[in-house]
């Protein structure tokens, strides 16, 4: 599981996918999120701007990202 360290209080879902290298662009992030391929804390998320906070876990294509402060 990869960890993304927060610089602020939160990071948006699309930014987190890009930061972890799971997608190559914001457009690709938008597509996979809107297609229902991304889960946040086990729940399918379709909002690219979903704010992620310390402790949240994102799952995409068998990869997991944990958000840490």
Secondary structure, 3 states (H helix, E strand, C coil): CEEEECCCCCEEHHHHHHHCCCCCCHHHHHHHHHCCCEEECCEECCCCCCEECCCCEEEECCEEEEEEC
